Structure formats: structure tokens, C-alpha cells
Amino acid sequence: MNRSAPILSPSQVSQYIKGFMDQDRLLSGLLVRGELSNYKMYPSGHHYFSLKDREGSLRCVMFRGDAASLRFRPENGMQVIAAGRVTVFPRDGQYQLYCSRLTPEGVGDLYLAFEQLKEKLSREGLFEPGHKKPIPAFPETIALITSPAGAAVRDMIRILRSRWPMAGIRILPVRVQGAGAAEEIAAAIRWANEHAIAQLIITGRGGGSMEDLWAFNEEAVARAIYHSEIPVISAVGHEPDVTISDFAADLRASTPSNAAELAVPHQEEIAASLAVLGQRLQGSMVQRLDQSRRALNRLGASRAMTEPGAYFKDKRLLLDYQSRCLIHGLERSLSMQRERLGKLSAALDAMSPLKVLGRGYSIALKEHGSVIASVQDAQPGERFILKVSDGQFDCQVNGVSKKEE
């Protein structure tokens, strides 16, 4: 043991190593490529993770202030490049990378943040076509939520007044770039809905880089557009530019000028359409009048109008004809009934017992009038009547003899 060497405490050793490492230029400005592992975000806002490769790993921390600038959501397994400095944390004597910036490897962090938020909001249904509201055909008032100083707002006002000067224009000035811009845009959309100041909202800005347009890629703006009761047209940048607001809006315009064109019809086109409709209406009215005039002329020339009494004459003739038909029918029916009655009378007369008596036969009747048809109907000594064609005999049964079988 070297007795001349100073005796240090663990914290002194850690502080010495920390000072040594802090003075190293390489360690104070590192770029480290690796795979994210054990990534955790604590309630304090600090992020803790490890960067690893096949042969080792490096502990890392990203404090809340630096983490607030992250444009994407770090996930385990993601390949990243971390910028920062390596030093020792004196309390536990462990060295770690104090990360100040984290970028996905292979793609920009803004692009990755865009895709991650797009996927998240899509899963939640914020881009569903069924939720989108129709754009009013003739909005009375249009709210422009944009920068009041940009060329985009001037272009929109010019086109709106040129195409449809009847529409009122309300400008809600907001920042469209930089810190806090997204919150201002979202707040303006909510305020327009709370006070129902317009029938249509156009929000957007002119062209720029992805960083310039980033306010319209923020979640707050997308949710404000989704929850808006007033239809929203998103008009951000130029034709190739696509933002999250475009997916959430009820209609996407390629540019602010295009949004103004989509928001209102052109007064000259409406005037031309009205002129065509007026001509069609006039033609229809003329045709209807001609048809009514011809119908009136036909009615005026009809027999009912030229000879009003003819109707009653025709009805009298018809009544006479119907009367004759009725009388003829009754006479024919009466004749047929008479003929039938004659046939029935003849048949009945032919079957009359009196006809039988006329041919020399007689009928034996009991005193109360019933016919004696069998030897069993009368007893010896019983009186009966023997009816013939011209009178009757009062008789008495002296004896009974049955027919031999």
C-alpha cells in the first residue's frame, strides 16, 4: 500500500472521475448510435433508457426540458442516434449519457412523429369519412383562422369577395408557426364553435418546410377540427404538402386559394345557372299555357258547351230505351212463368185421384177421411165410405180376407 497516496471518499472519487470526463472533448459532445431498450418516462418528465448494440449497452437519461422537444414517440427496439455528453453521476458512481437530442435513424424525427400521430388518430377514428360534415353550398359567413399578415389570408379574401361577395368574412388571427401556434389554432376553432360566428371555417397557411407547417401536425389542432360542429376546410401549404389537419378536416384544399374556391360558388356560374333555369321555367310555363289553351278550346267546342240541352235529350232517350228493355224483360219472364205453370198444372191434373175414379175405380175412406190401403186398416163391422166418380156409398165391413201369397 502506498502510504503517500491520499485517502479519498467514494464521492470524491466519483467527483474526480466526473471532472476528468467533463474535460474530455470527445465525451462532452458525443453522437451515439444504438437500439432503444428499457425506455421509461417518469412522472417528473425525465426519460430513462439504454442504448445497446450486440456487445454492450449504455445507460442514458434525457431531462424534461430536452424531452419536450421530441417530435416522435420513442419505443423499445427503435434504432436512434443520441446526442449528448457522457459523465458520472456522483451519487451511484455510474457513468451515463446525458442525452440532449434523440433522432430516429434513417428517417427524420418530424416524419416519424407525423406517421406515429397519424396512425394513433386513425385508430381512434378521427379520420373516418362517416364523421365528415358536408360543406354548406352558400355559407353566409366564413371564418378564416390563419395569420393575419401572410399572403395566404389576402389571397383567400380576394378570391372569396370575387367569387361570392355576399358571404361575410371573419378573420381570427393566430400564429401559424413556432411554439404555441398549435394551441392558438385549436383555441380559435373552439371559440368559433362556442360563439357560432360562421357556417364554415377555413384554417391553414401558405407553403413552407415541414418544420414551418408543423403546427398543423399537432394533436391539439386535429382534435379541435374533429370536434368542431362547424365544417372545416384545411388549407395548408402547397399541393404536395399533407398535414394531420388535412386528414381530420371535413375537406382538404391543396392551397389556401383553392380553399376559397371550394368554400363558395362563383357568382357568374350561379347567375348563368339561374338564367338557364329561368329559360327552362319560362319554356315550361309557355308549354303549360299552350296545353291549357288547347284543352279550353276543346271544351268550348264540345257538344255540352254548344248544345247544353243535348245532354238531357240523350239521357231521356236512354231512359226510354231502358224502360222498353225492362218492360220487354218483364213480359218475357211472365210468359215463361205462365208456360211453366201450365206444364205443372197438367202434370198435377194427370196425377189427380179424380182422374183415377173417372176410369171406373173407387177409393175406400174411413169415416175421418184416411185412405184404406190395406186389410189391416179396417176391421169387420167398421163403417167406411166408398168414393166413386159421381158420388159415394156408405158401407160396412162384413168380413176380411187376406190375399194369398
Residue pairs with C-beta under 8 A, 6 or more apart in sequence:
8 16
10 93
11 90
13 93
14 88
14 89
14 90
14 91
14 93
15 90
17 88
17 93
17 95
18 87
18 88
18 90
21 27
21 86
21 87
21 88
21 95
22 28
22 85
22 87
27 85
27 86
27 87
28 85
29 83
29 85
30 82
30 83
30 84
30 85
30 86
30 97
31 81
31 82
31 83
32 51
32 58
32 81
32 82
32 83
32 84
32 97
33 51
33 79
33 80
33 81
33 82
33 105
34 51
34 52
34 53
34 57
34 58
34 79
34 80
34 82
35 51
35 52
35 53
35 77
35 78
35 79
35 80
36 49
36 50
36 51
36 74
36 75
36 76
36 77
36 78
36 79
36 80
37 49
37 50
37 51
37 52
37 57
37 76
37 77
38 48
38 49
38 50
38 76
39 47
39 48
39 49
39 74
39 75
39 76
40 47
40 48
40 49
41 47
41 48
41 67
42 48
44 64
45 63
45 64
45 67
45 68
46 61
46 62
46 63
46 64
46 67
47 61
47 62
47 63
47 67
47 74
47 99
48 59
48 60
48 61
48 62
49 60
49 62
49 74
50 57
50 58
50 59
50 60
51 57
51 58
51 60
51 80
51 82
51 97
52 58
58 86
58 96
58 97
59 94
59 95
59 96
59 97
60 82
60 84
60 96
60 97
60 98
60 99
61 96
61 97
61 98
61 99
62 84
62 98
62 99
62 100
62 102
63 98
66 99
66 100
66 101
69 101
70 102
70 109
70 113
71 109
71 110
71 112
71 113
71 214
72 104
72 109
72 110
72 112
72 113
72 116
73 113
73 116
74 80
74 102
78 104
79 104
79 105
79 106
80 102
80 103
80 104
80 105
81 102
81 103
81 105
82 97
82 99
82 101
82 102
82 103
83 99
83 100
83 101
83 102
83 103
84 97
84 98
84 99
84 100
84 101
85 97
85 98
85 100
86 95
86 96
86 97
86 98
87 95
87 96
87 98
88 94
88 95
89 95
89 96
102 109
103 109
104 112
108 210
110 210
110 211
110 214
110 217
111 210
113 217
114 210
114 217
114 244
117 217
117 219
117 222
117 244
118 244
118 247
121 127
121 219
121 222
121 244
121 247
121 248
122 247
125 131
126 222
126 223
126 226
126 247
126 248
127 247
127 248
131 226
132 249
132 250
132 251
133 231
133 250
134 231
134 250
135 200
135 231
135 233
135 250
135 251
135 262
135 263
136 199
136 200
136 231
137 265
138 164
138 166
138 167
138 264
138 265
139 167
139 198
139 199
139 200
139 263
139 264
140 166
140 167
140 168
140 199
141 167
141 168
141 169
141 170
141 197
141 198
141 199
141 200
142 160
142 167
142 168
142 169
142 170
142 198
142 199
142 200
142 201
142 202
142 263
142 264
143 170
143 171
143 172
143 192
143 197
143 198
143 200
143 201
143 202
143 230
144 153
144 156
144 157
144 169
144 170
144 171
144 172
144 202
144 203
145 172
145 174
145 185
145 188
145 189
145 192
145 201
145 202
145 203
146 152
146 153
146 156
146 171
146 173
146 174
146 176
146 202
146 203
146 204
146 205
146 256
147 153
147 173
147 174
147 175
147 176
147 177
147 205
148 171
148 173
150 176
150 205
150 206
151 206
152 204
152 205
152 206
152 235
152 256
152 257
153 171
153 256
155 256
155 257
155 260
156 202
156 235
156 256
156 257
156 259
156 260
157 169
159 257
159 260
159 261
160 167
160 169
160 260
160 263
160 264
161 169
163 260
163 261
163 264
163 265
163 266
163 267
164 264
164 265
164 266
164 267
165 267
166 267
167 263
167 264
168 198
170 192
170 197
170 198
172 188
172 191
172 192
174 181
174 184
174 185
174 187
174 188
175 181
175 184
175 215
176 185
176 204
176 205
176 215
176 216
177 205
177 208
177 212
177 214
177 215
178 215
181 215
182 214
182 215
182 216
182 218
182 220
182 221
183 220
185 203
185 215
185 216
185 220
185 221
185 224
186 218
186 220
186 221
186 223
186 224
187 224
188 203
189 201
189 203
189 221
189 224
189 225
189 228
189 232
190 224
190 227
190 228
192 198
192 201
192 228
192 230
193 227
193 228
193 229
193 230
196 230
198 230
199 230
199 231
200 230
200 231
200 232
200 233
200 263
201 228
201 230
201 231
201 232
201 233
202 232
202 233
202 235
202 253
202 256
202 259
202 260
202 263
203 216
203 221
203 225
203 232
203 233
203 234
203 235
203 245
203 249
204 216
204 233
204 234
204 235
204 236
204 237
204 245
204 253
204 256
204 259
205 213
205 216
205 236
205 237
205 256
206 237
206 255
206 256
207 213
207 237
207 238
207 241
207 255
208 237
213 236
213 237
213 241
213 243
215 221
216 234
216 236
216 243
216 244
216 245
216 246
217 243
217 244
217 245
218 244
219 244
221 244
221 245
221 248
222 244
222 245
222 247
222 248
223 248
225 232
225 234
225 245
225 248
225 249
226 248
231 250
231 251
232 248
232 249
232 250
232 251
233 249
233 250
233 251
233 252
233 253
233 259
233 262
233 263
234 243
234 245
234 246
234 248
234 249
234 251
234 252
234 253
234 259
235 252
235 253
235 254
235 255
235 256
235 258
235 259
236 243
236 245
236 246
237 243
237 255
238 254
238 255
239 254
239 255
246 252
251 262
253 259
253 261
253 262
299 305
303 310
303 311
304 310
304 311
349 355
353 363
354 389
356 363
357 363
357 387
357 388
357 389
358 389
360 389
362 386
362 387
362 388
363 371
363 386
363 387
364 371
364 372
364 378
364 384
364 385
364 386
364 387
364 395
365 371
365 372
365 384
365 385
365 386
365 387
366 372
366 377
366 378
366 382
366 384
366 385
367 383
367 384
367 385
370 377
371 377
372 378
372 384
375 400
375 401
375 402
375 403
378 384
378 397
378 400
379 397
379 400
380 397
380 398
380 399
380 400
381 396
381 397
381 398
382 396
382 397
383 394
383 395
383 396
383 397
384 395
384 396
384 397
385 392
385 393
385 394
385 395
386 392
386 393
386 395
